[in-house]
Amino acid sequence: MSKRIWTWIAGLVFASGASASDVQSLRTLDEASAYLEQQNLGEVRHYSTRDFGRDRYSGARSVVVKPELAETLLRDLRGRLGPGLVAFIGTTNSLATPPSVGAEIVIGKGTSQFDVLRIAASDAVNHGMGTEDLIKKLRTWDAAYGIDIFQAETDTIQFRLKKPPRDMRAFAKDLYAFCPDIVDQGTLTVDALQKEIERTHTVFLWWD
């Protein structure tokens, strides 16, 4: 790992011990861009990507980083964002020509975590659901358990459960009904899906 990456990680560890008033507040996309540029993690793009990296959305800013660094950087950014901005991991499976290799970190305008799906233009068109249909369902889980959406791209969404469901079996069945591919092409059984969520408290949705 390069020296500048180690320096950046060390800076995050140091910053994690600072008080809220000591942390730089990023209030606009331009301020967020400037902060990303200061980290020297790569080219800061004045867009984020949609459609597996093939389309550009000018209402956001992004940088492509090594996948193993994505969640650490995301936590740092989220601790610095002011009202009206959201951050998430975007495209990780780029089909652009040439493809971007790595995980896209996105900062965009939004008033809630559900705007993440709108920025990413996530959908499940092969199952007859658009972005707002996905948001509607995610809102019900958020109301019931509390969720933290940390990754969204064209056909994929990841979120953490803040409060594990009391009836995890029923929740796993609900997930399977909403997103069959996570079982049919993933865990293979609802039981295995249930155990995975109990272990990680994380839900990985995708629609093939």
Buried (B, 14 or more C-beta within 10 A) or exposed (E): EEEEBEEBBEEBEEBEEEEEEEEBEBBEBEBBBBBBBEBEBBEBBEBBBBBBBBEBBEEBBBBBBBEEBBBBBBBBBBBBBEEEBBBBBBBBBBEBEEEBEBBBBBBBBBEEBBBBBBBBBBBBEEBEBEBEBBBEBBEEBBEBBEBBBBBBBBBBBBBEBEEEBEEBEEBBBBBBEBBBBBBEEBBEEBEEBBBBBBEEBBBBBBBE
